[in-house]
Amino acid sequence: MKIYKEQIYLTSHGGTPSFFNITPSVKEIIKKSEIQNGICAVISPHTTCSVFFEEFVHDYTEDGDEYLQADLNNVLKKIIPDQVEEGQYNYPGEKHYEAVLSWPDVEDYLPNGDRSALLNCDAHLKATLIGSSQIFEVDNGKLGVGPTGYIYFVDFDRTRPRIRKCKIIVLGE
């Protein structure tokens, strides 16, 4: 059995969830792996990001999101409203703020000591519901999905733009 790994980088925009169609990257990585039959795991190592499989829809909102992405975001906001103030959710608690202050890269998480930069409980909960990974078939050296099946990566954290990683692992013969 052969294992092939790659990582792609995506830059989220902040303000609203950032959706990325990563299907072309996954297809290219499967091709480079030279694996003919097996599986492909697509994984987010971030706790506010998800990987999901959905139909490509062709229609876009004014903000550039596909209609199904906008619908998904609207449904999730009804279940888990965006966190806009401290006390709206239990997270983040005082001990979490204290822990973040001890991190060597604290400025990345609390720019200028701004505690509102950690008001992302909704992003953590949404990512928990959607999930951090998906597994796909590799069939005859290609991604084993239909023509309208696309793979998306989403960063639900609206607090600021960030560079995100997505890991793609192809296993098989």
VMD Tcl script that builds the backbone (N, CA, C; Angstrom):
set m [mol new atoms 519]
animate dup $m
set s [atomselect $m all]
$s set {name element resname resid chain x y z} {
  {N N MET 1 A 0.849 -1.187 0.000}
  {CA C MET 1 A 0.000 0.000 0.000}
  {C C MET 1 A 0.888 1.242 0.000}
  {N N LYS 2 A 0.469 2.216 -0.761}
  {CA C LYS 2 A 1.187 3.476 -0.880}
  {C C LYS 2 A 0.398 4.575 -0.166}
  {N N ILE 3 A 1.125 5.509 0.435}
  {CA C ILE 3 A 0.504 6.677 1.077}
  {C C ILE 3 A 1.147 7.928 0.488}
  {N N TYR 4 A 0.308 8.866 0.080}
  {CA C TYR 4 A 0.782 10.133 -0.479}
  {C C TYR 4 A 0.087 11.261 0.269}
  {N N LYS 5 A 0.871 12.256 0.738}
  {CA C LYS 5 A 0.308 13.373 1.510}
  {C C LYS 5 A 0.700 14.704 0.899}
  {N N GLU 6 A -0.251 15.628 0.928}
  {CA C GLU 6 A 0.024 17.023 0.564}
  {C C GLU 6 A -0.831 17.919 1.444}
  {N N GLN 7 A -0.420 19.166 1.507}
  {CA C GLN 7 A -1.154 20.165 2.269}
  {C C GLN 7 A -1.381 21.370 1.367}
  {N N ILE 8 A -2.588 21.909 1.393}
  {CA C ILE 8 A -2.862 23.142 0.656}
  {C C ILE 8 A -3.129 24.255 1.653}
  {N N TYR 9 A -2.912 25.484 1.228}
  {CA C TYR 9 A -3.105 26.653 2.082}
  {C C TYR 9 A -4.209 27.520 1.501}
  {N N LEU 10 A -5.075 27.994 2.371}
  {CA C LEU 10 A -6.223 28.807 1.980}
  {C C LEU 10 A -6.252 30.044 2.873}
  {N N THR 11 A -6.557 31.198 2.319}
  {CA C THR 11 A -6.615 32.425 3.116}
  {C C THR 11 A -8.067 32.837 3.303}
  {N N SER 12 A -8.530 32.759 4.548}
  {CA C SER 12 A -9.906 33.167 4.853}
  {C C SER 12 A -9.968 34.695 4.879}
  {N N HIS 13 A -11.169 35.237 4.660}
  {CA C HIS 13 A -11.304 36.691 4.577}
  {C C HIS 13 A -11.824 37.335 5.856}
  {N N GLY 14 A -12.366 36.571 6.799}
  {CA C GLY 14 A -12.934 37.168 7.998}
  {C C GLY 14 A -14.217 37.922 7.674}
  {N N GLY 15 A -14.956 38.286 8.701}
  {CA C GLY 15 A -16.219 39.013 8.519}
  {C C GLY 15 A -17.405 38.099 8.323}
  {N N THR 16 A -17.252 37.111 7.455}
  {CA C THR 16 A -18.269 36.080 7.206}
  {C C THR 16 A -17.519 34.763 7.020}
  {N N PRO 17 A -18.211 33.627 7.085}
  {CA C PRO 17 A -17.526 32.363 6.805}
  {C C PRO 17 A -16.898 32.383 5.408}
  {N N SER 18 A -15.714 31.777 5.296}
  {CA C SER 18 A -14.983 31.712 4.030}
  {C C SER 18 A -15.106 30.310 3.447}
  {N N PHE 19 A -15.747 30.208 2.292}
  {CA C PHE 19 A -15.930 28.927 1.613}
  {C C PHE 19 A -14.931 28.803 0.466}
  {N N PHE 20 A -14.353 27.605 0.301}
  {CA C PHE 20 A -13.394 27.343 -0.768}
  {C C PHE 20 A -13.769 26.051 -1.483}
  {N N ASN 21 A -13.841 26.102 -2.795}
  {CA C ASN 21 A -14.003 24.901 -3.598}
  {C C ASN 21 A -12.603 24.308 -3.773}
  {N N ILE 22 A -12.326 23.186 -3.121}
  {CA C ILE 22 A -10.992 22.593 -3.189}
  {C C ILE 22 A -10.972 21.360 -4.101}
  {N N THR 23 A -12.051 21.130 -4.832}
  {CA C THR 23 A -12.138 19.959 -5.710}
  {C C THR 23 A -10.977 19.879 -6.702}
  {N N PRO 24 A -10.641 20.964 -7.425}
  {CA C PRO 24 A -9.522 20.865 -8.375}
  {C C PRO 24 A -8.202 20.467 -7.697}
  {N N SER 25 A -7.952 21.003 -6.501}
  {CA C SER 25 A -6.723 20.649 -5.779}
  {C C SER 25 A -6.715 19.178 -5.389}
  {N N VAL 26 A -7.851 18.673 -4.910}
  {CA C VAL 26 A -7.928 17.260 -4.524}
  {C C VAL 26 A -7.712 16.366 -5.738}
  {N N LYS 27 A -8.332 16.701 -6.859}
  {CA C LYS 27 A -8.158 15.911 -8.086}
  {C C LYS 27 A -6.698 15.900 -8.533}
  {N N GLU 28 A -6.040 17.041 -8.470}
  {CA C GLU 28 A -4.632 17.137 -8.873}
  {C C GLU 28 A -3.735 16.315 -7.944}
  {N N ILE 29 A -4.011 16.350 -6.659}
  {CA C ILE 29 A -3.211 15.589 -5.698}
  {C C ILE 29 A -3.404 14.089 -5.911}
  {N N ILE 30 A -4.628 13.671 -6.189}
  {CA C ILE 30 A -4.867 12.249 -6.497}
  {C C ILE 30 A -4.058 11.851 -7.731}
  {N N LYS 31 A -4.063 12.693 -8.753}
  {CA C LYS 31 A -3.306 12.410 -9.974}
  {C C LYS 31 A -1.810 12.293 -9.664}
  {N N LYS 32 A -1.272 13.255 -8.888}
  {CA C LYS 32 A 0.156 13.232 -8.541}
  {C C LYS 32 A 0.527 12.017 -7.695}
  {N N SER 33 A -0.421 11.500 -6.928}
  {CA C SER 33 A -0.145 10.353 -6.059}
  {C C SER 33 A 0.144 9.084 -6.845}
  {N N GLU 34 A -0.377 9.024 -8.068}
  {CA C GLU 34 A -0.265 7.848 -8.942}
  {C C GLU 34 A -0.960 6.614 -8.348}
  {N N ILE 35 A -1.800 6.831 -7.332}
  {CA C ILE 35 A -2.585 5.740 -6.756}
  {C C ILE 35 A -3.820 5.533 -7.631}
  {N N GLN 36 A -4.066 4.291 -8.015}
  {CA C GLN 36 A -5.167 3.968 -8.925}
  {C C GLN 36 A -6.461 3.633 -8.182}
  {N N ASN 37 A -6.358 2.911 -7.080}
  {CA C ASN 37 A -7.548 2.495 -6.329}
  {C C ASN 37 A -7.261 2.575 -4.846}
  {N N GLY 38 A -8.149 3.256 -4.131}
  {CA C GLY 38 A -7.962 3.426 -2.695}
  {C C GLY 38 A -8.927 4.451 -2.154}
  {N N ILE 39 A -8.423 5.228 -1.205}
  {CA C ILE 39 A -9.240 6.280 -0.606}
  {C C ILE 39 A -8.441 7.571 -0.506}
  {N N CYS 40 A -9.169 8.656 -0.421}
  {CA C CYS 40 A -8.582 9.982 -0.251}
  {C C CYS 40 A -9.245 10.632 0.960}
  {N N ALA 41 A -8.434 10.990 1.945}
  {CA C ALA 41 A -8.933 11.693 3.135}
  {C C ALA 41 A -8.618 13.177 2.977}
  {N N VAL 42 A -9.617 14.018 3.221}
  {CA C VAL 42 A -9.452 15.468 3.169}
  {C C VAL 42 A -9.749 15.977 4.575}
  {N N ILE 43 A -8.749 16.611 5.202}
  {CA C ILE 43 A -8.811 16.885 6.638}
  {C C ILE 43 A -8.476 18.340 6.950}
  {N N SER 44 A -9.272 18.934 7.826}
  {CA C SER 44 A -8.939 20.241 8.397}
  {C C SER 44 A -8.349 20.028 9.785}
  {N N PRO 45 A -7.160 20.584 10.058}
  {CA C PRO 45 A -6.616 20.488 11.412}
  {C C PRO 45 A -7.093 21.618 12.334}
  {N N HIS 46 A -7.989 22.469 11.834}
  {CA C HIS 46 A -8.436 23.642 12.601}
  {C C HIS 46 A -9.803 23.396 13.232}
  {N N THR 47 A -9.995 23.881 14.450}
  {CA C THR 47 A -11.229 23.618 15.189}
  {C C THR 47 A -12.404 24.509 14.792}
  {N N THR 48 A -12.167 25.496 13.934}
  {CA C THR 48 A -13.274 26.327 13.444}
  {C C THR 48 A -13.514 26.123 11.955}
  {N N CYS 49 A -12.916 25.070 11.389}
  {CA C CYS 49 A -13.035 24.803 9.953}
  {C C CYS 49 A -13.625 23.426 9.709}
  {N N SER 50 A -14.267 23.275 8.569}
  {CA C SER 50 A -14.882 22.005 8.183}
  {C C SER 50 A -14.575 21.679 6.731}
  {N N VAL 51 A -14.734 20.393 6.424}
  {CA C VAL 51 A -14.656 19.891 5.059}
  {C C VAL 51 A -15.994 19.214 4.794}
  {N N PHE 52 A -16.614 19.531 3.655}
  {CA C PHE 52 A -17.899 18.898 3.345}
  {C C PHE 52 A -18.023 18.643 1.851}
  {N N PHE 53 A -18.963 17.771 1.502}
  {CA C PHE 53 A -19.212 17.341 0.129}
  {C C PHE 53 A -20.609 17.796 -0.247}
  {N N GLU 54 A -20.713 18.485 -1.385}
  {CA C GLU 54 A -21.994 19.071 -1.754}
  {C C GLU 54 A -22.046 19.255 -3.265}
  {N N GLU 55 A -23.229 19.466 -3.760}
  {CA C GLU 55 A -23.406 19.710 -5.189}
  {C C GLU 55 A -22.915 21.107 -5.564}
  {N N PHE 56 A -22.237 21.205 -6.696}
  {CA C PHE 56 A -21.886 22.510 -7.251}
  {C C PHE 56 A -23.148 23.106 -7.861}
  {N N VAL 57 A -23.440 24.373 -7.545}
  {CA C VAL 57 A -24.753 24.923 -7.857}
  {C C VAL 57 A -24.812 25.935 -8.989}
  {N N HIS 58 A -23.735 26.510 -9.398}
  {CA C HIS 58 A -23.674 27.459 -10.521}
  {C C HIS 58 A -24.142 28.874 -10.199}
  {N N ASP 59 A -24.994 29.066 -9.215}
  {CA C ASP 59 A -25.513 30.388 -8.872}
  {C C ASP 59 A -24.797 30.926 -7.640}
  {N N TYR 60 A -24.562 32.246 -7.643}
  {CA C TYR 60 A -23.807 32.881 -6.565}
  {C C TYR 60 A -24.568 34.074 -5.979}
  {N N THR 61 A -24.333 34.319 -4.692}
  {CA C THR 61 A -24.868 35.516 -4.045}
  {C C THR 61 A -24.005 36.711 -4.445}
  {N N GLU 62 A -24.433 37.898 -4.056}
  {CA C GLU 62 A -23.636 39.107 -4.310}
  {C C GLU 62 A -22.276 39.033 -3.623}
  {N N ASP 63 A -22.181 38.262 -2.515}
  {CA C ASP 63 A -20.926 38.123 -1.776}
  {C C ASP 63 A -20.009 37.066 -2.370}
  {N N GLY 64 A -20.475 36.370 -3.418}
  {CA C GLY 64 A -19.637 35.378 -4.073}
  {C C GLY 64 A -19.780 33.968 -3.550}
  {N N ASP 65 A -20.711 33.724 -2.633}
  {CA C ASP 65 A -20.947 32.372 -2.136}
  {C C ASP 65 A -21.957 31.666 -3.027}
  {N N GLU 66 A -21.730 30.373 -3.249}
  {CA C GLU 66 A -22.716 29.589 -3.990}
  {C C GLU 66 A -24.009 29.553 -3.183}
  {N N TYR 67 A -25.131 29.403 -3.854}
  {CA C TYR 67 A -26.427 29.415 -3.178}
  {C C TYR 67 A -26.514 28.380 -2.056}
  {N N LEU 68 A -26.040 27.142 -2.293}
  {CA C LEU 68 A -26.106 26.138 -1.226}
  {C C LEU 68 A -25.232 26.517 -0.033}
  {N N GLN 69 A -24.104 27.176 -0.277}
  {CA C GLN 69 A -23.260 27.638 0.824}
  {C C GLN 69 A -23.996 28.706 1.635}
  {N N ALA 70 A -24.636 29.631 0.937}
  {CA C ALA 70 A -25.410 30.675 1.623}
  {C C ALA 70 A -26.560 30.049 2.414}
  {N N ASP 71 A -27.231 29.068 1.809}
  {CA C ASP 71 A -28.321 28.384 2.515}
  {C C ASP 71 A -27.802 27.648 3.741}
  {N N LEU 72 A -26.668 26.948 3.590}
  {CA C LEU 72 A -26.073 26.246 4.728}
  {C C LEU 72 A -25.749 27.237 5.845}
  {N N ASN 73 A -25.130 28.342 5.494}
  {CA C ASN 73 A -24.776 29.338 6.495}
  {C C ASN 73 A -26.022 29.910 7.170}
  {N N ASN 74 A -27.078 30.176 6.401}
  {CA C ASN 74 A -28.315 30.716 6.983}
  {C C ASN 74 A -28.968 29.724 7.938}
  {N N VAL 75 A -28.972 28.445 7.582}
  {CA C VAL 75 A -29.547 27.419 8.468}
  {C C VAL 75 A -28.715 27.303 9.744}
  {N N LEU 76 A -27.392 27.268 9.598}
  {CA C LEU 76 A -26.538 27.159 10.787}
  {C C LEU 76 A -26.685 28.366 11.710}
  {N N LYS 77 A -26.870 29.562 11.139}
  {CA C LYS 77 A -27.058 30.755 11.967}
  {C C LYS 77 A -28.347 30.678 12.789}
  {N N LYS 78 A -29.364 29.985 12.251}
  {CA C LYS 78 A -30.607 29.808 13.015}
  {C C LYS 78 A -30.393 28.867 14.193}
  {N N ILE 79 A -29.580 27.852 13.989}
  {CA C ILE 79 A -29.288 26.880 15.058}
  {C C ILE 79 A -28.256 27.443 16.030}
  {N N ILE 80 A -27.225 28.082 15.473}
  {CA C ILE 80 A -26.100 28.607 16.264}
  {C C ILE 80 A -25.856 30.056 15.821}
  {N N PRO 81 A -26.478 31.011 16.479}
  {CA C PRO 81 A -26.292 32.418 16.081}
  {C C PRO 81 A -24.826 32.861 16.195}
  {N N ASP 82 A -24.435 33.791 15.329}
  {CA C ASP 82 A -23.087 34.349 15.388}
  {C C ASP 82 A -22.847 34.950 16.770}
  {N N GLN 83 A -21.663 34.695 17.320}
  {CA C GLN 83 A -21.311 35.271 18.616}
  {C C GLN 83 A -20.883 36.715 18.387}
  {N N VAL 84 A -21.593 37.636 19.021}
  {CA C VAL 84 A -21.308 39.060 18.840}
  {C C VAL 84 A -20.924 39.769 20.134}
  {N N GLU 85 A -21.066 39.062 21.281}
  {CA C GLU 85 A -20.693 39.704 22.546}
  {C C GLU 85 A -20.317 38.661 23.587}
  {N N GLU 86 A -19.507 39.099 24.531}
  {CA C GLU 86 A -19.141 38.220 25.650}
  {C C GLU 86 A -20.399 37.880 26.435}
  {N N GLY 87 A -20.472 36.658 26.939}
  {CA C GLY 87 A -21.619 36.217 27.723}
  {C C GLY 87 A -22.725 35.597 26.890}
  {N N GLN 88 A -22.664 35.736 25.581}
  {CA C GLN 88 A -23.669 35.129 24.713}
  {C C GLN 88 A -23.576 33.603 24.770}
  {N N TYR 89 A -22.359 33.091 24.871}
  {CA C TYR 89 A -22.066 31.672 25.057}
  {C C TYR 89 A -21.150 31.554 26.267}
  {N N ASN 90 A -20.988 30.360 26.794}
  {CA C ASN 90 A -20.050 30.160 27.896}
  {C C ASN 90 A -18.607 30.409 27.452}
  {N N TYR 91 A -18.291 29.993 26.233}
  {CA C TYR 91 A -16.951 30.125 25.674}
  {C C TYR 91 A -16.788 31.495 25.043}
  {N N PRO 92 A -15.647 32.126 25.151}
  {CA C PRO 92 A -14.480 31.720 25.918}
  {C C PRO 92 A -14.590 32.198 27.369}
  {N N GLY 93 A -14.183 31.351 28.269}
  {CA C GLY 93 A -14.202 31.703 29.682}
  {C C GLY 93 A -12.922 32.411 30.106}
  {N N GLU 94 A -12.926 32.888 31.325}
  {CA C GLU 94 A -11.785 33.656 31.834}
  {C C GLU 94 A -10.488 32.838 31.835}
  {N N LYS 95 A -10.576 31.550 32.185}
  {CA C LYS 95 A -9.368 30.712 32.200}
  {C C LYS 95 A -8.812 30.524 30.788}
  {N N HIS 96 A -9.699 30.496 29.795}
  {CA C HIS 96 A -9.210 30.377 28.415}
  {C C HIS 96 A -8.452 31.643 28.013}
  {N N TYR 97 A -8.990 32.818 28.354}
  {CA C TYR 97 A -8.276 34.062 28.072}
  {C C TYR 97 A -6.899 34.045 28.733}
  {N N GLU 98 A -6.850 33.597 29.991}
  {CA C GLU 98 A -5.571 33.529 30.711}
  {C C GLU 98 A -4.597 32.590 30.008}
  {N N ALA 99 A -5.092 31.453 29.538}
  {CA C ALA 99 A -4.224 30.500 28.833}
  {C C ALA 99 A -3.690 31.117 27.547}
  {N N VAL 100 A -4.547 31.782 26.784}
  {CA C VAL 100 A -4.126 32.397 25.520}
  {C C VAL 100 A -3.059 33.453 25.778}
  {N N LEU 101 A -3.187 34.197 26.865}
  {CA C LEU 101 A -2.186 35.222 27.196}
  {C C LEU 101 A -0.800 34.624 27.426}
  {N N SER 102 A -0.724 33.332 27.742}
  {CA C SER 102 A 0.571 32.691 27.981}
  {C C SER 102 A 1.183 32.093 26.711}
  {N N TRP 103 A 0.451 32.103 25.620}
  {CA C TRP 103 A 0.953 31.515 24.373}
  {C C TRP 103 A 2.028 32.409 23.761}
  {N N PRO 104 A 3.046 31.809 23.125}
  {CA C PRO 104 A 4.113 32.625 22.519}
  {C C PRO 104 A 3.609 33.487 21.351}
  {N N ASP 105 A 2.530 33.062 20.706}
  {CA C ASP 105 A 1.977 33.815 19.576}
  {C C ASP 105 A 0.671 34.508 19.960}
  {N N VAL 106 A 0.603 34.984 21.196}
  {CA C VAL 106 A -0.615 35.589 21.734}
  {C C VAL 106 A -1.148 36.710 20.837}
  {N N GLU 107 A -0.265 37.467 20.198}
  {CA C GLU 107 A -0.693 38.591 19.365}
  {C C GLU 107 A -1.521 38.117 18.160}
  {N N ASP 108 A -1.298 36.876 17.715}
  {CA C ASP 108 A -2.100 36.321 16.620}
  {C C ASP 108 A -3.540 36.076 17.054}
  {N N TYR 109 A -3.732 35.784 18.325}
  {CA C TYR 109 A -5.063 35.438 18.842}
  {C C TYR 109 A -5.758 36.604 19.538}
  {N N LEU 110 A -4.982 37.478 20.145}
  {CA C LEU 110 A -5.534 38.658 20.819}
  {C C LEU 110 A -4.792 39.903 20.333}
  {N N PRO 111 A -5.016 40.315 19.077}
  {CA C PRO 111 A -4.291 41.483 18.555}
  {C C PRO 111 A -4.529 42.714 19.424}
  {N N ASN 112 A -3.436 43.317 19.878}
  {CA C ASN 112 A -3.503 44.496 20.768}
  {C C ASN 112 A -4.335 44.232 22.019}
  {N N GLY 113 A -4.377 42.958 22.457}
  {CA C GLY 113 A -5.129 42.601 23.656}
  {C C GLY 113 A -6.635 42.594 23.470}
  {N N ASP 114 A -7.096 42.626 22.249}
  {CA C ASP 114 A -8.528 42.694 21.948}
  {C C ASP 114 A -9.217 41.352 22.227}
  {N N ARG 115 A -9.944 41.280 23.329}
  {CA C ARG 115 A -10.617 40.039 23.731}
  {C C ARG 115 A -11.717 39.616 22.759}
  {N N SER 116 A -12.259 40.559 22.013}
  {CA C SER 116 A -13.317 40.200 21.069}
  {C C SER 116 A -12.791 39.295 19.947}
  {N N ALA 117 A -11.484 39.242 19.764}
  {CA C ALA 117 A -10.900 38.384 18.738}
  {C C ALA 117 A -11.129 36.897 19.043}
  {N N LEU 118 A -11.485 36.579 20.286}
  {CA C LEU 118 A -11.776 35.191 20.644}
  {C C LEU 118 A -13.272 34.893 20.694}
  {N N LEU 119 A -14.100 35.813 20.259}
  {CA C LEU 119 A -15.546 35.576 20.264}
  {C C LEU 119 A -15.933 34.759 19.021}
  {N N ASN 120 A -15.561 33.488 19.058}
  {CA C ASN 120 A -15.801 32.614 17.914}
  {C C ASN 120 A -16.397 31.268 18.332}
  {N N CYS 121 A -17.132 31.253 19.428}
  {CA C CYS 121 A -17.773 30.017 19.879}
  {C C CYS 121 A -18.665 29.450 18.790}
  {N N ASP 122 A -19.402 30.324 18.107}
  {CA C ASP 122 A -20.283 29.852 17.037}
  {C C ASP 122 A -19.503 29.104 15.966}
  {N N ALA 123 A -18.311 29.572 15.633}
  {CA C ALA 123 A -17.490 28.910 14.613}
  {C C ALA 123 A -17.074 27.512 15.061}
  {N N HIS 124 A -16.701 27.380 16.330}
  {CA C HIS 124 A -16.332 26.064 16.864}
  {C C HIS 124 A -17.523 25.106 16.810}
  {N N LEU 125 A -18.692 25.581 17.198}
  {CA C LEU 125 A -19.879 24.724 17.223}
  {C C LEU 125 A -20.318 24.325 15.813}
  {N N LYS 126 A -20.282 25.264 14.877}
  {CA C LYS 126 A -20.662 24.960 13.494}
  {C C LYS 126 A -19.701 23.934 12.886}
  {N N ALA 127 A -18.405 24.112 13.133}
  {CA C ALA 127 A -17.409 23.162 12.615}
  {C C ALA 127 A -17.598 21.784 13.242}
  {N N THR 128 A -17.983 21.740 14.506}
  {CA C THR 128 A -18.248 20.459 15.165}
  {C C THR 128 A -19.407 19.738 14.486}
  {N N LEU 129 A -20.460 20.478 14.154}
  {CA C LEU 129 A -21.615 19.867 13.500}
  {C C LEU 129 A -21.300 19.353 12.094}
  {N N ILE 130 A -20.580 20.132 11.316}
  {CA C ILE 130 A -20.298 19.763 9.930}
  {C C ILE 130 A -19.187 18.705 9.852}
  {N N GLY 131 A -18.194 18.813 10.695}
  {CA C GLY 131 A -17.113 17.825 10.721}
  {C C GLY 131 A -15.841 18.328 10.077}
  {N N SER 132 A -14.737 17.747 10.486}
  {CA C SER 132 A -13.428 18.236 10.041}
  {C C SER 132 A -12.821 17.439 8.900}
  {N N SER 133 A -13.499 16.388 8.432}
  {CA C SER 133 A -12.903 15.586 7.370}
  {C C SER 133 A -13.957 14.863 6.540}
  {N N GLN 134 A -13.518 14.411 5.369}
  {CA C GLN 134 A -14.345 13.595 4.478}
  {C C GLN 134 A -13.435 12.550 3.838}
  {N N ILE 135 A -13.991 11.394 3.546}
  {CA C ILE 135 A -13.280 10.312 2.881}
  {C C ILE 135 A -13.946 10.060 1.526}
  {N N PHE 136 A -13.115 9.920 0.490}
  {CA C PHE 136 A -13.612 9.693 -0.865}
  {C C PHE 136 A -12.928 8.482 -1.478}
  {N N GLU 137 A -13.610 7.858 -2.407}
  {CA C GLU 137 A -13.026 6.754 -3.152}
  {C C GLU 137 A -12.082 7.295 -4.225}
  {N N VAL 138 A -10.976 6.594 -4.415}
  {CA C VAL 138 A -10.121 6.811 -5.578}
  {C C VAL 138 A -10.374 5.615 -6.484}
  {N N ASP 139 A -10.869 5.879 -7.692}
  {CA C ASP 139 A -11.264 4.824 -8.614}
  {C C ASP 139 A -10.570 5.043 -9.957}
  {N N ASN 140 A -9.728 4.102 -10.320}
  {CA C ASN 140 A -8.962 4.215 -11.568}
  {C C ASN 140 A -8.187 5.528 -11.651}
  {N N GLY 141 A -7.578 5.917 -10.536}
  {CA C GLY 141 A -6.735 7.108 -10.499}
  {C C GLY 141 A -7.472 8.423 -10.451}
  {N N LYS 142 A -8.794 8.375 -10.229}
  {CA C LYS 142 A -9.590 9.610 -10.211}
  {C C LYS 142 A -10.462 9.679 -8.960}
  {N N LEU 143 A -10.859 10.889 -8.629}
  {CA C LEU 143 A -11.789 11.114 -7.531}
  {C C LEU 143 A -13.113 10.451 -7.875}
  {N N GLY 144 A -13.563 9.526 -7.033}
  {CA C GLY 144 A -14.756 8.736 -7.329}
  {C C GLY 144 A -16.053 9.394 -6.913}
  {N N VAL 145 A -16.365 10.536 -7.546}
  {CA C VAL 145 A -17.639 11.223 -7.287}
  {C C VAL 145 A -18.281 11.564 -8.624}
  {N N GLY 146 A -19.556 11.900 -8.590}
  {CA C GLY 146 A -20.258 12.291 -9.807}
  {C C GLY 146 A -19.837 13.675 -10.273}
  {N N PRO 147 A -20.328 14.101 -11.442}
  {CA C PRO 147 A -19.893 15.375 -12.031}
  {C C PRO 147 A -20.317 16.619 -11.247}
  {N N THR 148 A -21.357 16.525 -10.434}
  {CA C THR 148 A -21.771 17.712 -9.665}
  {C C THR 148 A -21.323 17.650 -8.207}
  {N N GLY 149 A -20.610 16.584 -7.814}
  {CA C GLY 149 A -20.119 16.459 -6.447}
  {C C GLY 149 A -18.816 17.213 -6.263}
  {N N TYR 150 A -18.824 18.197 -5.380}
  {CA C TYR 150 A -17.651 19.029 -5.142}
  {C C TYR 150 A -17.264 18.972 -3.661}
  {N N ILE 151 A -15.985 19.208 -3.408}
  {CA C ILE 151 A -15.444 19.199 -2.048}
  {C C ILE 151 A -15.167 20.643 -1.647}
  {N N TYR 152 A -15.657 20.998 -0.476}
  {CA C TYR 152 A -15.497 22.362 0.017}
  {C C TYR 152 A -14.802 22.369 1.379}
  {N N PHE 153 A -14.036 23.412 1.593}
  {CA C PHE 153 A -13.419 23.718 2.880}
  {C C PHE 153 A -14.043 25.024 3.328}
  {N N VAL 154 A -14.436 25.115 4.581}
  {CA C VAL 154 A -15.016 26.360 5.088}
  {C C VAL 154 A -14.360 26.724 6.412}
  {N N ASP 155 A -14.048 28.008 6.553}
  {CA C ASP 155 A -13.593 28.560 7.827}
  {C C ASP 155 A -14.763 29.375 8.369}
  {N N PHE 156 A -15.372 28.880 9.439}
  {CA C PHE 156 A -16.521 29.568 10.038}
  {C C PHE 156 A -16.117 30.745 10.918}
  {N N ASP 157 A -14.820 30.875 11.226}
  {CA C ASP 157 A -14.358 31.941 12.113}
  {C C ASP 157 A -14.375 33.276 11.373}
  {N N ARG 158 A -15.202 34.188 11.850}
  {CA C ARG 158 A -15.389 35.491 11.207}
  {C C ARG 158 A -14.512 36.573 11.818}
  {N N THR 159 A -13.737 36.230 12.873}
  {CA C THR 159 A -13.058 37.266 13.653}
  {C C THR 159 A -11.940 37.987 12.912}
  {N N ARG 160 A -11.274 37.288 11.965}
  {CA C ARG 160 A -10.171 37.919 11.240}
  {C C ARG 160 A -9.718 37.018 10.090}
  {N N PRO 161 A -9.048 37.572 9.092}
  {CA C PRO 161 A -8.481 36.729 8.024}
  {C C PRO 161 A -7.338 35.883 8.581}
  {N N ARG 162 A -7.199 34.688 8.033}
  {CA C ARG 162 A -6.107 33.809 8.465}
  {C C ARG 162 A -5.703 32.876 7.334}
  {N N ILE 163 A -4.493 32.393 7.417}
  {CA C ILE 163 A -4.042 31.349 6.506}
  {C C ILE 163 A -4.418 30.016 7.145}
  {N N ARG 164 A -5.146 29.192 6.399}
  {CA C ARG 164 A -5.614 27.896 6.884}
  {C C ARG 164 A -4.971 26.772 6.080}
  {N N LYS 165 A -4.846 25.626 6.716}
  {CA C LYS 165 A -4.267 24.443 6.067}
  {C C LYS 165 A -5.360 23.401 5.856}
  {N N CYS 166 A -5.231 22.653 4.784}
  {CA C CYS 166 A -6.084 21.499 4.526}
  {C C CYS 166 A -5.167 20.369 4.090}
  {N N LYS 167 A -5.287 19.228 4.768}
  {CA C LYS 167 A -4.423 18.094 4.488}
  {C C LYS 167 A -5.164 17.088 3.622}
  {N N ILE 168 A -4.474 16.606 2.593}
  {CA C ILE 168 A -5.048 15.597 1.695}
  {C C ILE 168 A -4.118 14.395 1.722}
  {N N ILE 169 A -4.690 13.250 2.063}
  {CA C ILE 169 A -3.919 12.003 2.166}
  {C C ILE 169 A -4.579 10.974 1.254}
  {N N VAL 170 A -3.794 10.409 0.348}
  {CA C VAL 170 A -4.286 9.403 -0.580}
  {C C VAL 170 A -3.610 8.085 -0.218}
  {N N LEU 171 A -4.429 7.044 -0.018}
  {CA C LEU 171 A -3.918 5.716 0.359}
  {C C LEU 171 A -4.447 4.696 -0.633}
  {N N GLY 172 A -3.596 3.766 -1.029}
  {CA C GLY 172 A -4.074 2.704 -1.912}
  {C C GLY 172 A -2.976 2.084 -2.728}
  {N N GLU 173 A -3.395 1.456 -3.799}
  {CA C GLU 173 A -2.474 0.729 -4.687}
  {C C GLU 173 A -2.383 1.438 -6.022}
}
mol reanalyze $m
mol bondsrecalc $m
mol representation Tube
mol addrep $m
